[in-house]
Amino acid sequence: MIQLDFYGTLVAASLVLLLGRGLVTRVGFLRSYNIPEPVAGGLVVALLLLILRTFDIEVRFDTSLQTPLMLAFFATIGLSADLASLKKGGRIVGVFLLAVIGLLVVQNAMGIGLATLLGLDPLMGLLTGSITLAGGHGTGAAWGTVFSEKYGLASASELALASATFGLVLGGLIGGPVARLLIKRVQVPGCSPQQVPRLPRGFEQPNKERSITPFSFVETLALIAVSLLAGNLLNGLLHGTVFELPTFVCVLFVGVVLRNGLSALGLYQVFEREVSVLGNVSLSLFLAIALMSLKLWDLAALALPIFIILAVQALVMALFAIFVTFRVMGGNYDAAVLAAGHCGFGLGATPTAIANMQAVTQRYGPSQIAFLVVPMVGAFFIDIINVIVIKLYLTLPFFAAV
């Protein structure tokens, strides 16, 4: 077994990003279908590690940096959230939220229905529904423990983690092709990749040059650090109460308060370009570590019926994004970018959604609406609503009898 320490893992993650960039630049298929660079590089490395494991060689990474990077990314999302802009997009946020709720209901109904048809415990269908796909690894692990202890479902935690892993991979793979299909139907404003009509803001085009000074860098870094510290303290205060929220939501909330509070008091204006640069660095490294650390043999260990359920769920996600999300969001370029983002966190996680949208906007042009709506819904609302939907499903008669 080869164990890479903190520094070795950081070097490996950086090389994964460089590999992904090289692949997307040189491989027309990856470029045409807007596959995010961390996904391309991370999956190649994960496949290589799977091959090495067949020769009894296993490589393990120090993932201690993964959570701080994820939290730093959500801190920058909060620091980029201008509540005045959010007010303007209030109706759009509401409509997208309804589409998200619709998908949660469909995912669980599909999972339970397929599990029943295949002769499996309906709880397995629920685990391969919104718990792990929209909820991700954290929600999956939590509910896996509940299903094992309360309902006696064997290997529930292992199934949850494998399903979440499958969703993370597919969420990063199908968003780009879905957006490519939809963009053919719409008029893209300033669609030429060589000529973007205006300077991008936020996370829309991560490769655009941005002016940064050492002092402004320290200022922004301090805001992110305060968001991390205060967010963790807030999470500790809420732990065990009815208001308990995931840590990343607390960090994002503090970032929103900092940005808008300092602005309202006239004390400081957040440097959006710099926040987006630091956020994109955190996001890219987080995804690189997450994907290169994937244990693909966990997916190979999935029983065929479970694999069938998850494959159908991926197809349902793509169809839902095309025929529901795209249409209800207006059927325009912004709706196409939103559909790509929905694929990301509908199957994986909010960072995957951002990476999907970046891959699209980097090629076709900015979409401020998408980068306003998806992070707010994916961070603030999805986890709370998902819990409500799951609990409502557990009140169904055949679950009560378990």
C-alpha positions in Angstrom: 0.0 0.0 0.0 1.2 3.5 -0.9 0.2 6.2 1.5 0.6 9.8 0.3 0.8 12.5 3.1 -0.7 16.0 3.0 2.0 17.4 0.7 1.9 14.3 -1.6 -1.9 14.6 -1.9 -1.6 18.3 -2.7 0.9 17.6 -5.5 -1.3 14.8 -6.8 -4.4 17.0 -6.8 -2.5 19.7 -8.7 -1.3 17.2 -11.3 -4.8 15.9 -11.7 -6.0 19.4 -12.6 -3.2 19.8 -15.1 -4.0 16.4 -16.6 -7.7 17.3 -16.8 -6.9 20.6 -18.5 -4.7 18.8 -21.0 -7.3 16.2 -21.7 -10.1 18.7 -22.3 -7.9 20.9 -24.5 -6.7 18.0 -26.7 -9.7 15.5 -26.7 -12.5 16.9 -28.9 -15.1 14.7 -27.3 -14.4 16.0 -23.8 -14.4 19.6 -25.1 -17.5 19.2 -27.2 -19.5 17.8 -24.3 -18.3 20.3 -21.7 -16.8 17.8 -19.3 -15.3 19.7 -16.3 -11.5 19.5 -16.1 -11.4 18.1 -12.5 -13.8 15.4 -13.6 -11.8 14.4 -16.6 -8.5 14.2 -14.8 -9.9 12.7 -11.6 -11.7 9.9 -13.3 -8.6 8.9 -15.3 -6.6 8.7 -12.1 -9.3 6.8 -10.3 -9.3 4.3 -13.2 -5.5 3.9 -13.0 -5.8 3.3 -9.3 -8.5 0.6 -10.0 -6.1 -1.1 -12.4 -3.2 -0.9 -9.8 -5.5 -2.5 -7.2 -5.8 -5.6 -9.5 -2.1 -6.0 -8.9 -2.5 -5.7 -5.1 -1.2 -2.1 -5.2 -3.4 0.4 -3.4 -2.8 4.1 -3.2 -4.3 6.2 -0.4 -4.5 9.9 -0.1 -4.6 12.3 2.9 -8.0 13.8 2.5 -7.7 16.1 5.5 -7.6 19.1 3.1 -10.9 18.1 1.3 -13.3 19.4 3.9 -11.6 22.8 4.4 -11.5 23.3 0.7 -15.2 22.5 0.3 -16.0 24.9 3.2 -13.8 27.6 1.7 -15.6 27.3 -1.6 -19.0 27.7 0.1 -17.6 30.7 2.0 -16.8 32.4 -1.3 -20.3 31.6 -2.5 -21.7 33.4 0.5 -19.3 36.3 0.0 -20.4 36.6 -3.6 -24.1 36.6 -2.7 -25.5 40.1 -3.1 -28.9 40.1 -1.4 -30.1 43.0 -3.6 -29.4 40.9 -6.7 -31.1 37.9 -5.0 -34.3 40.0 -4.5 -34.3 40.7 -8.2 -34.1 37.0 -8.9 -36.6 36.0 -6.3 -39.2 34.6 -8.7 -36.5 32.6 -10.6 -35.2 31.1 -7.4 -38.7 30.1 -6.4 -39.4 28.5 -9.8 -36.1 26.6 -9.8 -36.8 25.4 -6.2 -40.1 23.9 -7.4 -38.3 22.0 -10.1 -35.8 20.8 -7.5 -38.6 19.5 -5.2 -40.2 17.8 -8.2 -37.0 15.9 -8.9 -36.6 14.8 -5.3 -40.1 13.3 -5.4 -39.5 11.6 -8.7 -36.1 10.2 -7.6 -37.6 8.5 -4.5 -40.7 7.2 -6.4 -38.4 5.8 -9.1 -36.0 4.2 -6.6 -38.8 2.6 -4.5 -40.7 1.4 -7.6 -37.6 -0.2 -9.2 -36.5 -1.8 -5.9 -40.0 -3.3 -5.5 -40.0 -4.6 -9.1 -36.5 -6.1 -8.6 -37.5 -7.8 -5.4 -35.4 -5.6 -3.1 -36.3 -3.9 0.2 -38.0 -0.6 -0.6 -35.6 1.0 1.8 -32.8 0.2 -0.7 -34.8 2.1 -3.3 -35.0 5.1 -1.0 -31.3 4.9 -0.4 -30.7 5.0 -4.1 -33.1 8.0 -4.4 -32.7 11.5 -3.2 -30.9 10.4 0.0 -27.6 9.7 -1.8 -28.1 11.4 -5.2 -29.3 14.8 -4.1 -28.0 14.4 -0.6 -24.5 13.2 -1.4 -22.1 11.2 0.9 -22.8 13.1 4.1 -26.6 12.6 3.9 -26.2 9.1 2.6 -23.9 8.1 5.5 -26.3 9.6 8.1 -29.4 7.9 6.7 -27.5 4.6 6.1 -26.8 4.5 9.9 -30.5 5.1 10.6 -31.6 2.4 8.2 -29.2 -0.1 9.7 -30.0 0.7 13.4 -33.7 1.4 13.2 -34.9 -0.7 10.3 -32.3 -3.5 10.4 -31.2 -3.0 6.7 -27.9 -4.8 6.2 -24.9 -3.0 4.6 -27.0 0.2 4.4 -24.0 2.5 5.0 -21.9 0.8 2.3 -24.8 0.9 -0.2 -25.3 4.6 0.6 -21.6 5.5 0.0 -21.4 3.5 -3.2 -24.6 5.1 -4.5 -23.4 8.6 -3.6 -20.1 7.9 -5.4 -21.9 6.7 -8.5 -24.0 9.9 -8.4 -20.9 12.2 -8.0 -19.4 10.6 -11.1 -22.5 10.7 -13.3 -23.4 14.2 -12.1 -20.1 15.5 -13.5 -20.5 13.6 -16.8 -24.0 14.2 -18.0 -24.3 17.9 -17.2 -22.2 19.0 -20.2 -23.8 16.8 -22.8 -27.3 17.9 -21.6 -26.3 21.5 -21.9 -24.8 21.0 -25.3 -28.0 19.4 -26.5 -30.1 22.3 -25.2 -27.9 25.1 -26.4 -28.5 23.9 -30.0 -32.1 25.0 -29.5 -31.5 28.5 -28.2 -29.8 31.7 -29.2 -26.7 32.3 -27.1 -26.0 36.0 -26.3 -22.4 36.6 -27.4 -22.0 32.9 -28.1 -18.6 33.1 -29.7 -16.0 31.5 -27.4 -13.4 34.0 -28.6 -15.6 37.1 -28.0 -17.4 37.4 -24.7 -19.4 40.6 -24.7 -18.7 41.7 -21.1 -16.3 41.0 -18.2 -17.6 37.9 -16.3 -18.4 38.1 -12.6 -18.3 35.5 -9.9 -17.7 31.9 -10.9 -19.0 32.1 -14.5 -15.6 31.9 -16.4 -12.8 30.8 -14.1 -10.0 31.1 -16.7 -10.5 34.9 -17.3 -7.7 37.0 -16.0 -8.4 39.0 -12.9 -6.2 41.7 -11.3 -5.1 40.9 -7.8 -2.7 42.6 -5.4 -1.1 41.1 -2.3 -3.0 43.3 0.1 -6.4 42.6 -1.5 -5.6 38.9 -1.5 -5.0 39.0 2.3 -8.2 41.0 2.8 -10.2 38.4 0.9 -8.4 35.5 2.6 -9.3 37.1 6.0 -13.0 37.2 5.0 -12.9 33.5 4.1 -11.1 32.6 7.3 -13.7 34.5 9.4 -16.5 32.7 7.5 -14.9 29.3 8.3 -14.3 30.1 11.9 -17.7 31.7 12.6 -19.5 29.1 10.5 -18.0 26.2 12.5 -18.9 28.0 15.8 -22.5 28.5 14.6 -22.7 24.8 13.6 -21.6 23.9 17.1 -24.2 26.1 18.7 -27.0 24.6 16.5 -25.9 21.0 16.9 -28.5 18.8 18.4 -31.3 21.4 18.1 -34.2 21.6 15.7 -32.3 24.2 13.8 -29.2 22.0 13.1 -27.8 22.5 9.6 -24.8 21.1 7.7 -21.5 23.0 8.4 -21.2 24.2 4.8 -24.6 26.0 5.1 -23.5 27.8 8.3 -20.3 28.9 6.6 -22.2 30.1 3.5 -24.6 32.0 5.8 -21.8 33.8 7.6 -20.3 34.7 4.2 -23.6 36.2 3.2 -23.9 38.2 6.4 -20.3 39.4 6.1 -20.6 40.6 2.5 -24.0 42.3 2.9 -23.4 43.6 6.5 -20.1 45.3 5.7 -21.6 46.8 2.5 -24.7 48.1 4.3 -22.5 49.7 7.0 -20.3 51.3 4.3 -17.2 49.7 5.8 -16.0 47.4 3.0 -16.9 46.3 -0.5 -16.1 42.7 -1.3 -13.7 42.3 -4.3 -15.8 39.9 -6.3 -13.2 39.0 -8.9 -10.8 37.9 -6.2 -13.4 36.0 -4.2 -14.2 34.1 -7.4 -10.5 33.3 -8.0 -10.0 31.9 -4.5 -13.3 30.1 -4.8 -12.4 28.5 -8.1 -9.1 27.3 -6.7 -10.8 25.7 -3.7 -13.5 24.2 -5.9 -11.0 22.7 -8.4 -8.7 21.2 -5.7 -11.7 19.8 -3.8 -13.1 18.1 -6.8 -9.7 16.8 -7.8 -9.1 15.2 -4.4 -12.7 13.9 -4.2 -12.5 12.2 -7.7 -9.0 10.9 -7.5 -9.9 9.3 -4.1 -12.9 7.5 -5.5 -12.9 3.8 -4.7 -14.3 2.6 -8.0 -14.2 -1.0 -6.7 -17.0 0.0 -4.3 -19.1 0.6 -7.5 -18.0 -2.7 -9.0 -19.2 -4.5 -5.8 -22.7 -3.2 -6.3 -25.2 -5.9 -7.0 -26.6 -5.8 -10.6 -30.1 -4.7 -9.4 -28.7 -1.7 -7.5 -26.6 -0.7 -10.5 -29.7 -0.9 -12.7 -31.6 1.5 -10.3 -28.7 4.0 -10.3 -28.3 3.9 -14.1 -32.1 4.5 -14.5 -31.8 7.4 -12.0 -29.1 9.0 -14.1 -31.3 8.7 -17.2 -34.2 10.2 -15.3 -32.1 13.1 -14.2 -31.0 13.9 -17.8 -34.6 13.7 -19.1 -35.9 15.8 -16.1 -33.3 18.5 -16.9 -34.2 18.5 -20.6 -38.0 18.4 -20.4 -38.7 20.0 -17.0 -35.9 22.2 -15.7 -35.0 23.7 -19.1 -38.6 24.5 -20.0 -39.9 25.9 -16.7 -36.8 28.1 -16.4 -37.6 29.8 -19.7 -36.1 27.6 -22.4 -33.2 30.0 -23.1 -29.4 30.0 -22.7 -29.7 30.6 -18.9 -32.1 27.7 -18.6 -29.6 25.5 -20.4 -26.9 26.4 -18.0 -29.3 25.9 -15.1 -30.1 22.4 -16.5 -26.4 21.5 -16.5 -26.1 22.7 -12.9 -29.3 20.7 -11.9 -27.6 17.6 -13.2 -24.6 18.3 -11.0 -26.3 18.6 -7.6 -29.3 16.4 -8.6 -27.0 13.5 -8.8 -23.9 14.6 -7.0 -23.2 17.9 -5.1 -23.3 21.7 -5.4 -19.5 21.8 -6.3 -20.2 19.4 -9.1 -23.0 21.7 -10.3 -20.7 24.7 -10.3 -18.1 22.8 -12.2 -20.7 21.7 -14.8 -21.9 25.3 -15.3 -18.3 26.6 -15.5 -17.5 24.1 -18.3 -20.5 25.5 -20.3 -20.1 29.2 -19.6 -16.3 29.1 -20.2 -17.1 28.0 -23.8 -20.4 29.8 -24.6 -20.4 32.9 -22.4 -21.6 34.1 -18.9 -24.9 33.3 -17.2 -25.3 35.5 -14.1 -28.7 34.1 -13.3 -27.5 30.5 -13.2 -24.6 31.4 -10.9 -27.0 33.3 -8.6 -29.7 30.6 -8.4 -27.9 27.3 -8.3 -25.5 28.0 -5.3 -28.3 29.5 -3.2 -30.8 26.6 -3.8 -28.1 24.0 -3.7 -26.6 25.2 -0.4 -29.6 26.8 1.5 -32.6 24.8 0.5 -31.8 21.3 -0.9 -30.7 19.6 2.4 -33.7 21.0 4.4 -36.2 20.1 1.7 -34.6 16.7 1.1 -35.1 15.8 4.8 -38.7 16.7 4.7 -39.3 14.7 1.5 -37.5 11.6 2.9 -39.5 11.7 6.1 -42.8 12.0 4.2 -41.9 8.9 2.2 -41.1 7.0 5.4 -44.6 7.6 6.5 -46.0 5.5 3.6 -47.7 2.3 4.7 -45.2 -0.2 3.4 -42.4 1.5 5.3 -44.4 1.6 8.5 -44.7 -2.2 8.2 -40.9 -2.6 8.0 
